[in-house]
Amino acid sequence: MSGPPPPPPPPPHGESPKTTSGSGSGLPPGKYDVFIIPEHSAGSGFLYLPSLRTNTNSFIAGFASALIMVVLGQSMAPAFQAWWANFQGMGNAGMLLLVIAAETPKNSWQKARDEVRRKEEERKAKEAEEKRRAEAAQRLKELREKEARERAQREAERIRREQEAKEKLAQEQAARDKEAKEKEDKERKEKEQREARERELRERLAREREERRRKLEEDRRRREDSASQARSTSSYAYSGVGEKTSPWPNGKPPTPSSPTKKPPPPTAKTFVGDDSDTHSYRPYDQPKRPARRMSKSDMSESSWAPSQSTARTSPPPSVRGPYSTKDPDKIVIKAVYCFMNQFAKTPASQLISGVGTVTDGLILRITTEGLFIDDDIRGVAQREWDVKAWTLKMVEVVGGGARLRAAERGSPKSLSGDEADGYLADVLRSCKDSCRLGDCASKFAASNLPASSGYNDDASSVTSGSTRVTDSTAQTGDWKAKGLHLLRATIRDQEGKRYMFVIGEEDGWKVAVGLQRLRRGTQVRALGVAGLSGLETKSTLEMLGWG
């Protein structure tokens, strides 16, 4: 807001100022006895006097007037004093008149002053209200502008994010397409390489078979030639008196070799399939062919040659024999079954060693995290059979231990704490002493089934989890020796899911070690340990087809 224009500069010092007769004063020419301030000099703070010379006539007139006033005052003084004395005698009435005469102008002046102050306050209040309204309008305008800017920024940010999301999705889609294409190309190349390796292997095997056949033919021809030469050069002393020189005049025929001894069959088998089931996925494993006459070369080490073009793999089942391992963390299992409450005696699902795509390298690992099943030969993890440790409610294992004699009486008891640890220690001790060496039948045969007599406290008379029995159990029927152990794991859920593991007696001690490791973990929650009686073990195995 601009103010009044600045005042003009002062006149230069040391020079005579302009008079009324001078130029630029804005007054008509002539002499003036009064002070006249020009309009252009009003409010400038400077007084321009036309002349400082004293007027004689004015001085004399003023002196005479003053002298007359002094004379009049001295002459009227007695009369004024007399009047004043009379006035004092008037009393309160005179004082009242004096007060009224003095208060009336004062009240008028005070009223005028209050009116001026009220108008000034009203003006200031009006100005303040106008200023407040202007500030509110300005603030509202600024807020609206700020909101509009923020809205524009948010809209721009949203558009930018949408654009970035679209670009990211496009990049991810392109990356997925590229990855899928690369994967397809890789699979196609691997398939071509695998087919090339298989074709090369078949050609190499055919060449080796042809070479072996040719060598055998040459050896046979060479033997026949040497035999004929030996007969022609033979000179026996009594050949003319009727003795026979050779029982085979045309040479001794080749003696057929005894067939190769196959590995022992598995302990139990509940599934009988055709030849197509035994053909594995490996490229060097061929389907079974009709039986042929075996030669001596079939018994040699060159009958199976390792592949030179593929990675080192395990030999086929016909060469490597049954799977076994000494790793204490790998428990070789025969089968695993899953039971539920709605199907008490029929497994809802099962996994049998050596059946279908599952090899005989089916193993169970018991860790602090739970129970895990893998196909160790193929290196395939059976993740759908995983059992987490925190879901386990109870495990039932067969084995020795004086703490679970009640299990043989038909009332199994769930142990926890030190009792469970002691029972697992007894199971481990008994399995290491007998089951690990395959001697469960001779040591625990009498305790597999309920006895009619009482129980003693000796460790040799405790319950055994092995189902290998002998003819000494004739009172309950003759049962074929199997040498199997059972492990039943109950899950804490509404379906009552239970997993039944069939294990060979040579790996029974690994179960006790694994359960001890599982109980020492931090993920189990109130895991109970119980025992399985010999009668229940026998009936369960017979129900599953292992009896």
C-alpha angles and dihedrals in degrees: 000000000000120000132211118303115272118263119260118265118267120261117270113270122241094033128099111257122239113271131208089268092053127094123267096032094113092227129111116256117274143080122292129196095193130069111255118185112205119231094244089056098045113124094007094115095239126111116206110205115200093212141351097206116120118243108228098205093051090049093053093047092051094048091050093049091053093049091051092051091053093051093049092049094052092049096048096045097095092049091050091049092052091049091049091053091051091048092055088055094058090083126199095348092065092045090050091051089049092050092048091047090050098041098048096068090039093054092046091050092047091049092049089048092050091049091051091047092048092050090047091051091047090050092049091046090049091049090047091050091048090047091048091049090048091049091047090049090047091048091047090049091050091048091050091048090048091048090049091050092047091047090051090048091049091049091048090047091049091049090047092049092048090049091048091047091050091048091047092049090048091050092047091048090049090048091049091048090048092047091047090049092048090047091049091048090047092049091047091050091046090049091050091047091047091049090047091050091047091048091048090047092050091048091047092048090048090051091048092049091049091048092049091048091050092048091049090050091050092047091049092048091047092050091048091050092049091047092051091049091050091052093048093050096042115120109183113183096225099036092120099054096071104274118138115242097201134001089216108048092177095047133277112290117237113270113236111242122238114259118262115267109250121220115265114276120250119274093251139007126190098174127063115192138171128260093277091069093060094055106100129204095255114114094227093052108093127192117263116277128204115283116271136184109282121225132204091261090064088069094052127096091246092069089088117036124187116245116263096195102043133059120278108276137172116273119258119273091259090065108028100051127213118343118253136158137189094208106122090211093058116072112192108222130194096209144335126218131193118214130187134192094254091054104039099168101024119071114236090212137358142192116202125190114246095010122116115332091342113100127210089262093086107146137180122216119198111197136157088269096057142267119326130183123206138172098234096190096053093032092232120145116219095217095170088066096053116128116198118221096234091057095056116108102173140350123208118200133175120232146098126310137125091222095074105049087125088068089067090052090058099257108097116198126213112231128202138175118008093353091059091047091050092049092051089048089054091048091051092047094049094045092049091049098047119354094053088058094043093250100121092115095060097042106036104023094110094052099052094085129038113276126215096226130069128273128253127209097244116116091230092068098051125116117282124208095209118108093203102118133168137208090285089085093065092129090074098036133279111287124189115248111255108158095215132150128203132217119187121191119192119205124218099238141106095258092060092230115193130185119209117198121195109207134179118247092242089065097042093102090058089061092059091048091049094048090051089052091047093052091050090057124098097230100069118097117205094326111190126208123210138168133241119224122230092245092053091046091051094047092046093051091047090050090052093048099255095109 
